[in-house]
């Protein structure tokens, strides 16, 4: 399950970057904002997974 979450986080980060760049290229502020939000969502998901990995017993 953790690999699934990590992959989803990377996907959200990438999709957010694309939206942010596309919004900037065409001057669409709403699209840029959506991209920033999605990228942040991916960043949070990745941070959550790193925290889970850090406390996981070895």
PDB file of N, H, CA, C and O in Angstrom:
ATOM      1  N   UNK A   1       0.820  -1.192   0.000  1.00  0.00           N
ATOM      2  CA  UNK A   1       0.000   0.000   0.000  1.00  0.00           C
ATOM      3  C   UNK A   1       0.862   1.253   0.000  1.00  0.00           C
ATOM      4  O   UNK A   1       0.496   2.247  -0.628  1.00  0.00           O
ATOM      5  N   UNK A   2       1.977   1.231   0.676  1.00  0.00           N
ATOM      6  H   UNK A   2       2.274   0.424   1.186  1.00  0.00           H
ATOM      7  CA  UNK A   2       2.819   2.424   0.761  1.00  0.00           C
ATOM      8  C   UNK A   2       3.356   2.812  -0.613  1.00  0.00           C
ATOM      9  O   UNK A   2       3.446   3.999  -0.927  1.00  0.00           O
ATOM     10  N   UNK A   3       3.710   1.833  -1.431  1.00  0.00           N
ATOM     11  H   UNK A   3       3.636   0.868  -1.177  1.00  0.00           H
ATOM     12  CA  UNK A   3       4.214   2.137  -2.775  1.00  0.00           C
ATOM     13  C   UNK A   3       3.116   2.794  -3.601  1.00  0.00           C
ATOM     14  O   UNK A   3       3.383   3.692  -4.400  1.00  0.00           O
ATOM     15  N   UNK A   4       1.890   2.348  -3.406  1.00  0.00           N
ATOM     16  H   UNK A   4       1.672   1.619  -2.757  1.00  0.00           H
ATOM     17  CA  UNK A   4       0.739   2.953  -4.087  1.00  0.00           C
ATOM     18  C   UNK A   4       0.603   4.426  -3.715  1.00  0.00           C
ATOM     19  O   UNK A   4       0.411   5.284  -4.577  1.00  0.00           O
ATOM     20  N   UNK A   5       0.704   4.699  -2.441  1.00  0.00           N
ATOM     21  H   UNK A   5       0.860   4.003  -1.740  1.00  0.00           H
ATOM     22  CA  UNK A   5       0.577   6.077  -1.945  1.00  0.00           C
ATOM     23  C   UNK A   5       1.716   6.952  -2.459  1.00  0.00           C
ATOM     24  O   UNK A   5       1.502   8.106  -2.831  1.00  0.00           O
ATOM     25  N   UNK A   6       2.915   6.402  -2.478  1.00  0.00           N
ATOM     26  H   UNK A   6       3.089   5.465  -2.176  1.00  0.00           H
ATOM     27  CA  UNK A   6       4.069   7.162  -2.959  1.00  0.00           C
ATOM     28  C   UNK A   6       3.922   7.473  -4.448  1.00  0.00           C
ATOM     29  O   UNK A   6       4.234   8.579  -4.890  1.00  0.00           O
ATOM     30  N   UNK A   7       3.451   6.504  -5.208  1.00  0.00           N
ATOM     31  H   UNK A   7       3.197   5.606  -4.849  1.00  0.00           H
ATOM     32  CA  UNK A   7       3.242   6.721  -6.639  1.00  0.00           C
ATOM     33  C   UNK A   7       2.151   7.759  -6.866  1.00  0.00           C
ATOM     34  O   UNK A   7       2.268   8.607  -7.750  1.00  0.00           O
ATOM     35  N   UNK A   8       1.106   7.692  -6.077  1.00  0.00           N
ATOM     36  H   UNK A   8       1.011   7.003  -5.358  1.00  0.00           H
ATOM     37  CA  UNK A   8       0.022   8.665  -6.196  1.00  0.00           C
ATOM     38  C   UNK A   8       0.525  10.068  -5.864  1.00  0.00           C
ATOM     39  O   UNK A   8       0.134  11.039  -6.513  1.00  0.00           O
ATOM     40  N   UNK A   9       1.379  10.176  -4.871  1.00  0.00           N
ATOM     41  H   UNK A   9       1.696   9.388  -4.344  1.00  0.00           H
ATOM     42  CA  UNK A   9       1.951  11.469  -4.495  1.00  0.00           C
ATOM     43  C   UNK A   9       2.773  12.037  -5.645  1.00  0.00           C
ATOM     44  O   UNK A   9       2.653  13.218  -5.971  1.00  0.00           O
ATOM     45  N   UNK A  10       3.609  11.202  -6.260  1.00  0.00           N
ATOM     46  H   UNK A  10       3.707  10.243  -5.995  1.00  0.00           H
ATOM     47  CA  UNK A  10       4.429  11.655  -7.397  1.00  0.00           C
ATOM     48  C   UNK A  10       3.535  12.088  -8.552  1.00  0.00           C
ATOM     49  O   UNK A  10       3.812  13.087  -9.216  1.00  0.00           O
ATOM     50  N   UNK A  11       2.459  11.334  -8.793  1.00  0.00           N
ATOM     51  H   UNK A  11       2.234  10.522  -8.253  1.00  0.00           H
ATOM     52  CA  UNK A  11       1.530  11.686  -9.864  1.00  0.00           C
ATOM     53  C   UNK A  11       0.854  13.019  -9.619  1.00  0.00           C
ATOM     54  O   UNK A  11       0.712  13.827 -10.537  1.00  0.00           O
ATOM     55  N   UNK A  12       0.435  13.254  -8.380  1.00  0.00           N
ATOM     56  H   UNK A  12       0.551  12.598  -7.635  1.00  0.00           H
ATOM     57  CA  UNK A  12      -0.211  14.525  -8.034  1.00  0.00           C
ATOM     58  C   UNK A  12       0.764  15.689  -8.174  1.00  0.00           C
ATOM     59  O   UNK A  12       0.400  16.763  -8.652  1.00  0.00           O
ATOM     60  N   UNK A  13       2.001  15.463  -7.755  1.00  0.00           N
ATOM     61  H   UNK A  13       2.297  14.590  -7.367  1.00  0.00           H
ATOM     62  CA  UNK A  13       3.006  16.515  -7.866  1.00  0.00           C
ATOM     63  C   UNK A  13       3.255  16.853  -9.339  1.00  0.00           C
ATOM     64  O   UNK A  13       3.327  18.025  -9.707  1.00  0.00           O
ATOM     65  N   UNK A  14       3.386  15.828 -10.172  1.00  0.00           N
ATOM     66  H   UNK A  14       3.328  14.876  -9.873  1.00  0.00           H
ATOM     67  CA  UNK A  14       3.656  16.052 -11.594  1.00  0.00           C
ATOM     68  C   UNK A  14       2.468  16.734 -12.272  1.00  0.00           C
ATOM     69  O   UNK A  14       2.646  17.677 -13.043  1.00  0.00           O
ATOM     70  N   UNK A  15       1.269  16.259 -11.987  1.00  0.00           N
ATOM     71  H   UNK A  15       1.125  15.493 -11.361  1.00  0.00           H
ATOM     72  CA  UNK A  15       0.075  16.850 -12.597  1.00  0.00           C
ATOM     73  C   UNK A  15      -0.084  18.307 -12.162  1.00  0.00           C
ATOM     74  O   UNK A  15      -0.469  19.163 -12.960  1.00  0.00           O
ATOM     75  N   UNK A  16       0.211  18.577 -10.911  1.00  0.00           N
ATOM     76  H   UNK A  16       0.523  17.882 -10.263  1.00  0.00           H
ATOM     77  CA  UNK A  16       0.132  19.944 -10.407  1.00  0.00           C
ATOM     78  C   UNK A  16       1.125  20.860 -11.103  1.00  0.00           C
ATOM     79  O   UNK A  16       0.800  21.997 -11.444  1.00  0.00           O
ATOM     80  N   UNK A  17       2.340  20.357 -11.313  1.00  0.00           N
ATOM     81  H   UNK A  17       2.604  19.433 -11.036  1.00  0.00           H
ATOM     82  CA  UNK A  17       3.361  21.152 -12.007  1.00  0.00           C
ATOM     83  C   UNK A  17       2.926  21.479 -13.425  1.00  0.00           C
ATOM     84  O   UNK A  17       3.098  22.602 -13.898  1.00  0.00           O
ATOM     85  N   UNK A  18       2.359  20.482 -14.099  1.00  0.00           N
ATOM     86  H   UNK A  18       2.219  19.569 -13.715  1.00  0.00           H
ATOM     87  CA  UNK A  18       1.915  20.691 -15.478  1.00  0.00           C
ATOM     88  C   UNK A  18       0.810  21.740 -15.520  1.00  0.00           C
ATOM     89  O   UNK A  18       0.841  22.647 -16.353  1.00  0.00           O
ATOM     90  N   UNK A  19      -0.161  21.617 -14.627  1.00  0.00           N
ATOM     91  H   UNK A  19      -0.186  20.880 -13.951  1.00  0.00           H
ATOM     92  CA  UNK A  19      -1.257  22.595 -14.594  1.00  0.00           C
ATOM     93  C   UNK A  19      -0.732  23.992 -14.286  1.00  0.00           C
ATOM     94  O   UNK A  19      -1.155  24.975 -14.894  1.00  0.00           O
ATOM     95  N   UNK A  20       0.188  24.065 -13.341  1.00  0.00           N
ATOM     96  H   UNK A  20       0.531  23.266 -12.847  1.00  0.00           H
ATOM     97  CA  UNK A  20       0.743  25.356 -12.947  1.00  0.00           C
ATOM     98  C   UNK A  20       1.477  26.004 -14.120  1.00  0.00           C
ATOM     99  O   UNK A  20       1.307  27.195 -14.379  1.00  0.00           O
ATOM    100  N   UNK A  21       2.284  25.231 -14.820  1.00  0.00           N
ATOM    101  H   UNK A  21       2.423  24.263 -14.609  1.00  0.00           H
ATOM    102  CA  UNK A  21       3.027  25.752 -15.962  1.00  0.00           C
ATOM    103  C   UNK A  21       2.099  26.121 -17.115  1.00  0.00           C
ATOM    104  O   UNK A  21       2.292  27.147 -17.767  1.00  0.00           O
ATOM    105  N   UNK A  22       1.091  25.286 -17.365  1.00  0.00           N
ATOM    106  H   UNK A  22       0.934  24.453 -16.835  1.00  0.00           H
ATOM    107  CA  UNK A  22       0.142  25.572 -18.446  1.00  0.00           C
ATOM    108  C   UNK A  22      -0.654  26.835 -18.128  1.00  0.00           C
ATOM    109  O   UNK A  22      -0.887  27.665 -19.007  1.00  0.00           O
ATOM    110  N   UNK A  23      -1.065  26.976 -16.887  1.00  0.00           N
ATOM    111  H   UNK A  23      -0.876  26.302 -16.173  1.00  0.00           H
ATOM    112  CA  UNK A  23      -1.797  28.175 -16.478  1.00  0.00           C
ATOM    113  C   UNK A  23      -0.957  29.420 -16.634  1.00  0.00           C
ATOM    114  O   UNK A  23      -1.462  30.467 -17.039  1.00  0.00           O
ATOM    115  N   UNK A  24       0.317  29.318 -16.316  1.00  0.00           N
ATOM    116  H   UNK A  24       0.727  28.468 -15.987  1.00  0.00           H
ATOM    117  CA  UNK A  24       1.211  30.451 -16.473  1.00  0.00           C
ATOM    118  C   UNK A  24       1.448  30.793 -17.930  1.00  0.00           C
ATOM    119  O   UNK A  24       1.562  31.964 -18.295  1.00  0.00           O
ATOM    120  N   UNK A  25       1.522  29.760 -18.765  1.00  0.00           N
ATOM    121  H   UNK A  25       1.430  28.809 -18.469  1.00  0.00           H
ATOM    122  CA  UNK A  25       1.794  29.978 -20.183  1.00  0.00           C
ATOM    123  C   UNK A  25       0.637  30.684 -20.880  1.00  0.00           C
ATOM    124  O   UNK A  25       0.853  31.512 -21.765  1.00  0.00           O
ATOM    125  N   UNK A  26      -0.588  30.359 -20.482  1.00  0.00           N
ATOM    126  H   UNK A  26      -0.764  29.687 -19.763  1.00  0.00           H
ATOM    127  CA  UNK A  26      -1.753  30.959 -21.147  1.00  0.00           C
ATOM    128  C   UNK A  26      -2.350  32.104 -20.345  1.00  0.00           C
ATOM    129  O   UNK A  26      -3.301  32.745 -20.791  1.00  0.00           O
ATOM    130  N   UNK A  27      -1.802  32.364 -19.169  1.00  0.00           N
ATOM    131  H   UNK A  27      -1.029  31.843 -18.807  1.00  0.00           H
ATOM    132  CA  UNK A  27      -2.299  33.472 -18.352  1.00  0.00           C
ATOM    133  C   UNK A  27      -3.583  33.160 -17.610  1.00  0.00           C
ATOM    134  O   UNK A  27      -4.356  34.063 -17.289  1.00  0.00           O
ATOM    135  N   UNK A  28      -3.816  31.878 -17.333  1.00  0.00           N
ATOM    136  H   UNK A  28      -3.188  31.144 -17.593  1.00  0.00           H
ATOM    137  CA  UNK A  28      -5.027  31.459 -16.635  1.00  0.00           C
ATOM    138  C   UNK A  28      -4.698  31.290 -15.143  1.00  0.00           C
ATOM    139  O   UNK A  28      -4.083  30.302 -14.741  1.00  0.00           O
ATOM    140  N   UNK A  29      -5.116  32.262 -14.341  1.00  0.00           N
ATOM    141  H   UNK A  29      -5.616  33.064 -14.667  1.00  0.00           H
ATOM    142  CA  UNK A  29      -4.802  32.237 -12.905  1.00  0.00           C
ATOM    143  C   UNK A  29      -5.483  31.083 -12.178  1.00  0.00           C
ATOM    144  O   UNK A  29      -4.916  30.521 -11.241  1.00  0.00           O
ATOM    145  N   UNK A  30      -6.693  30.725 -12.600  1.00  0.00           N
ATOM    146  H   UNK A  30      -7.154  31.182 -13.361  1.00  0.00           H
ATOM    147  CA  UNK A  30      -7.418  29.627 -11.954  1.00  0.00           C
ATOM    148  C   UNK A  30      -6.661  28.316 -12.147  1.00  0.00           C
ATOM    149  O   UNK A  30      -6.524  27.526 -11.213  1.00  0.00           O
ATOM    150  N   UNK A  31      -6.175  28.093 -13.355  1.00  0.00           N
ATOM    151  H   UNK A  31      -6.287  28.734 -14.113  1.00  0.00           H
ATOM    152  CA  UNK A  31      -5.432  26.872 -13.643  1.00  0.00           C
ATOM    153  C   UNK A  31      -4.115  26.843 -12.866  1.00  0.00           C
ATOM    154  O   UNK A  31      -3.712  25.793 -12.367  1.00  0.00           O
ATOM    155  N   UNK A  32      -3.449  27.986 -12.763  1.00  0.00           N
ATOM    156  H   UNK A  32      -3.776  28.839 -13.169  1.00  0.00           H
ATOM    157  CA  UNK A  32      -2.217  28.058 -11.971  1.00  0.00           C
ATOM    158  C   UNK A  32      -2.499  27.727 -10.512  1.00  0.00           C
ATOM    159  O   UNK A  32      -1.731  27.007  -9.874  1.00  0.00           O
ATOM    160  N   UNK A  33      -3.603  28.256  -9.983  1.00  0.00           N
ATOM    161  H   UNK A  33      -4.227  28.842 -10.501  1.00  0.00           H
ATOM    162  CA  UNK A  33      -3.959  27.999  -8.588  1.00  0.00           C
ATOM    163  C   UNK A  33      -4.283  26.526  -8.372  1.00  0.00           C
ATOM    164  O   UNK A  33      -3.886  25.941  -7.364  1.00  0.00           O
ATOM    165  N   UNK A  34      -5.004  25.929  -9.316  1.00  0.00           N
ATOM    166  H   UNK A  34      -5.326  26.404 -10.134  1.00  0.00           H
ATOM    167  CA  UNK A  34      -5.314  24.501  -9.219  1.00  0.00           C
ATOM    168  C   UNK A  34      -4.023  23.687  -9.217  1.00  0.00           C
ATOM    169  O   UNK A  34      -3.882  22.725  -8.462  1.00  0.00           O
ATOM    170  N   UNK A  35      -3.094  24.083 -10.065  1.00  0.00           N
ATOM    171  H   UNK A  35      -3.208  24.865 -10.678  1.00  0.00           H
ATOM    172  CA  UNK A  35      -1.816  23.378 -10.140  1.00  0.00           C
ATOM    173  C   UNK A  35      -1.040  23.472  -8.838  1.00  0.00           C
ATOM    174  O   UNK A  35      -0.485  22.481  -8.363  1.00  0.00           O
ATOM    175  N   UNK A  36      -1.002  24.670  -8.264  1.00  0.00           N
ATOM    176  H   UNK A  36      -1.453  25.475  -8.650  1.00  0.00           H
ATOM    177  CA  UNK A  36      -0.301  24.842  -6.973  1.00  0.00           C
ATOM    178  C   UNK A  36      -0.962  23.988  -5.892  1.00  0.00           C
ATOM    179  O   UNK A  36      -0.277  23.363  -5.083  1.00  0.00           O
ATOM    180  N   UNK A  37      -2.286  23.964  -5.883  1.00  0.00           N
ATOM    181  H   UNK A  37      -2.842  24.472  -6.540  1.00  0.00           H
ATOM    182  CA  UNK A  37      -3.006  23.188  -4.870  1.00  0.00           C
ATOM    183  C   UNK A  37      -2.743  21.699  -5.031  1.00  0.00           C
ATOM    184  O   UNK A  37      -2.514  20.993  -4.049  1.00  0.00           O
ATOM    185  N   UNK A  38      -2.774  21.224  -6.268  1.00  0.00           N
ATOM    186  H   UNK A  38      -2.959  21.798  -7.066  1.00  0.00           H
ATOM    187  CA  UNK A  38      -2.552  19.799  -6.495  1.00  0.00           C
ATOM    188  C   UNK A  38      -1.117  19.402  -6.179  1.00  0.00           C
ATOM    189  O   UNK A  38      -0.869  18.327  -5.632  1.00  0.00           O
ATOM    190  N   UNK A  39      -0.182  20.264  -6.521  1.00  0.00           N
ATOM    191  H   UNK A  39      -0.383  21.137  -6.966  1.00  0.00           H
ATOM    192  CA  UNK A  39       1.217  19.997  -6.214  1.00  0.00           C
ATOM    193  C   UNK A  39       1.420  19.941  -4.691  1.00  0.00           C
ATOM    194  O   UNK A  39       2.150  19.086  -4.192  1.00  0.00           O
ATOM    195  N   UNK A  40       0.782  20.840  -3.972  1.00  0.00           N
ATOM    196  H   UNK A  40       0.188  21.535  -4.378  1.00  0.00           H
ATOM    197  CA  UNK A  40       0.879  20.841  -2.508  1.00  0.00           C
ATOM    198  C   UNK A  40       0.259  19.589  -1.921  1.00  0.00           C
ATOM    199  O   UNK A  40       0.777  19.028  -0.956  1.00  0.00           O
ATOM    200  N   UNK A  41      -0.846  19.150  -2.499  1.00  0.00           N
ATOM    201  H   UNK A  41      -1.267  19.606  -3.283  1.00  0.00           H
ATOM    202  CA  UNK A  41      -1.503  17.927  -2.036  1.00  0.00           C
ATOM    203  C   UNK A  41      -0.547  16.739  -2.187  1.00  0.00           C
ATOM    204  O   UNK A  41      -0.443  15.893  -1.298  1.00  0.00           O
ATOM    205  N   UNK A  42       0.144  16.693  -3.318  1.00  0.00           N
ATOM    206  H   UNK A  42       0.060  17.380  -4.039  1.00  0.00           H
ATOM    207  CA  UNK A  42       1.122  15.630  -3.541  1.00  0.00           C
ATOM    208  C   UNK A  42       2.283  15.721  -2.570  1.00  0.00           C
ATOM    209  O   UNK A  42       2.772  14.706  -2.074  1.00  0.00           O
ATOM    210  N   UNK A  43       2.724  16.947  -2.301  1.00  0.00           N
ATOM    211  H   UNK A  43       2.327  17.771  -2.704  1.00  0.00           H
ATOM    212  CA  UNK A  43       3.816  17.147  -1.342  1.00  0.00           C
ATOM    213  C   UNK A  43       3.415  16.656   0.046  1.00  0.00           C
ATOM    214  O   UNK A  43       4.210  16.021   0.739  1.00  0.00           O
ATOM    215  N   UNK A  44       2.192  16.950   0.447  1.00  0.00           N
ATOM    216  H   UNK A  44       1.546  17.466  -0.115  1.00  0.00           H
ATOM    217  CA  UNK A  44       1.710  16.512   1.763  1.00  0.00           C
ATOM    218  C   UNK A  44       1.608  14.992   1.839  1.00  0.00           C
ATOM    219  O   UNK A  44       1.972  14.383   2.845  1.00  0.00           O
ATOM    220  N   UNK A  45       1.110  14.391   0.765  1.00  0.00           N
ATOM    221  H   UNK A  45       0.814  14.885  -0.052  1.00  0.00           H
ATOM    222  CA  UNK A  45       0.989  12.932   0.743  1.00  0.00           C
ATOM    223  C   UNK A  45       2.382  12.293   0.833  1.00  0.00           C
ATOM    224  O   UNK A  45       2.561  11.302   1.541  1.00  0.00           O
ATOM    225  N   UNK A  46       3.357  12.849   0.127  1.00  0.00           N
ATOM    226  H   UNK A  46       3.212  13.654  -0.447  1.00  0.00           H
ATOM    227  CA  UNK A  46       4.724  12.322   0.172  1.00  0.00           C
ATOM    228  C   UNK A  46       5.322  12.483   1.572  1.00  0.00           C
ATOM    229  O   UNK A  46       6.000  11.583   2.067  1.00  0.00           O
ATOM    230  N   UNK A  47       5.072  13.621   2.202  1.00  0.00           N
ATOM    231  H   UNK A  47       4.521  14.352   1.800  1.00  0.00           H
ATOM    232  CA  UNK A  47       5.584  13.851   3.560  1.00  0.00           C
ATOM    233  C   UNK A  47       4.966  12.859   4.539  1.00  0.00           C
ATOM    234  O   UNK A  47       5.643  12.356   5.436  1.00  0.00           O
ATOM    235  N   UNK A  48       3.681  12.581   4.363  1.00  0.00           N
ATOM    236  H   UNK A  48       3.130  12.989   3.635  1.00  0.00           H
ATOM    237  CA  UNK A  48       3.006  11.611   5.235  1.00  0.00           C
ATOM    238  C   UNK A  48       3.653  10.239   5.087  1.00  0.00           C
ATOM    239  O   UNK A  48       3.878   9.547   6.080  1.00  0.00           O
ATOM    240  N   UNK A  49       3.953   9.846   3.857  1.00  0.00           N
ATOM    241  H   UNK A  49       3.770  10.408   3.050  1.00  0.00           H
ATOM    242  CA  UNK A  49       4.573   8.544   3.628  1.00  0.00           C
ATOM    243  C   UNK A  49       5.990   8.489   4.194  1.00  0.00           C
ATOM    244  O   UNK A  49       6.399   7.456   4.725  1.00  0.00           O
ATOM    245  N   UNK A  50       6.739   9.578   4.090  1.00  0.00           N
ATOM    246  H   UNK A  50       6.406  10.417   3.659  1.00  0.00           H
ATOM    247  CA  UNK A  50       8.075   9.609   4.674  1.00  0.00           C
ATOM    248  C   UNK A  50       8.009   9.473   6.187  1.00  0.00           C
ATOM    249  O   UNK A  50       8.829   8.782   6.793  1.00  0.00           O
ATOM    250  N   UNK A  51       7.025  10.138   6.798  1.00  0.00           N
ATOM    251  H   UNK A  51       6.360  10.699   6.306  1.00  0.00           H
ATOM    252  CA  UNK A  51       6.866  10.042   8.246  1.00  0.00           C
ATOM    253  C   UNK A  51       6.509   8.618   8.649  1.00  0.00           C
ATOM    254  O   UNK A  51       7.026   8.105   9.642  1.00  0.00           O
ATOM    255  N   UNK A  52       5.623   7.973   7.881  1.00  0.00           N
ATOM    256  H   UNK A  52       5.203   8.389   7.074  1.00  0.00           H
ATOM    257  CA  UNK A  52       5.261   6.597   8.181  1.00  0.00           C
ATOM    258  C   UNK A  52       6.465   5.676   8.073  1.00  0.00           C
ATOM    259  O   UNK A  52       6.641   4.772   8.890  1.00  0.00           O
ATOM    260  N   UNK A  53       7.303   5.913   7.049  1.00  0.00           N
ATOM    261  H   UNK A  53       7.160   6.647   6.385  1.00  0.00           H
ATOM    262  CA  UNK A  53       8.505   5.098   6.882  1.00  0.00           C
ATOM    263  C   UNK A  53       9.496   5.306   8.017  1.00  0.00           C
ATOM    264  O   UNK A  53      10.185   4.373   8.429  1.00  0.00           O
ATOM    265  N   UNK A  54       9.565   6.534   8.519  1.00  0.00           N
ATOM    266  H   UNK A  54       9.006   7.292   8.185  1.00  0.00           H
ATOM    267  CA  UNK A  54      10.517   6.857   9.580  1.00  0.00           C
ATOM    268  C   UNK A  54      10.157   6.165  10.896  1.00  0.00           C
ATOM    269  O   UNK A  54      11.047   5.788  11.658  1.00  0.00           O
ATOM    270  N   UNK A  55       8.877   5.997  11.165  1.00  0.00           N
ATOM    271  H   UNK A  55       8.153   6.303  10.546  1.00  0.00           H
ATOM    272  CA  UNK A  55       8.478   5.381  12.435  1.00  0.00           C
ATOM    273  C   UNK A  55       8.239   3.884  12.323  1.00  0.00           C
ATOM    274  O   UNK A  55       7.995   3.210  13.324  1.00  0.00           O
ATOM    275  N   UNK A  56       8.311   3.366  11.102  1.00  0.00           N
ATOM    276  H   UNK A  56       8.509   3.913  10.289  1.00  0.00           H
ATOM    277  CA  UNK A  56       8.097   1.940  10.900  1.00  0.00           C
ATOM    278  C   UNK A  56       9.241   1.152  11.535  1.00  0.00           C
ATOM    279  O   UNK A  56      10.407   1.469  11.303  1.00  0.00           O
ATOM    280  N   UNK A  57       8.922   0.122  12.337  1.00  0.00           N
ATOM    281  H   UNK A  57       7.974  -0.135  12.525  1.00  0.00           H
ATOM    282  CA  UNK A  57       9.999  -0.674  12.938  1.00  0.00           C
ATOM    283  C   UNK A  57      10.761  -1.442  11.864  1.00  0.00           C
ATOM    284  O   UNK A  57      10.188  -1.913  10.882  1.00  0.00           O
ATOM    285  N   UNK A  58      12.055  -1.553  12.079  1.00  0.00           N
ATOM    286  H   UNK A  58      12.520  -1.171  12.877  1.00  0.00           H
ATOM    287  CA  UNK A  58      12.908  -2.221  11.082  1.00  0.00           C
ATOM    288  C   UNK A  58      13.217  -3.627  11.465  1.00  0.00           C
ATOM    289  O   UNK A  58      13.921  -4.325  10.735  1.00  0.00           O
TER     290      UNK A  58
END
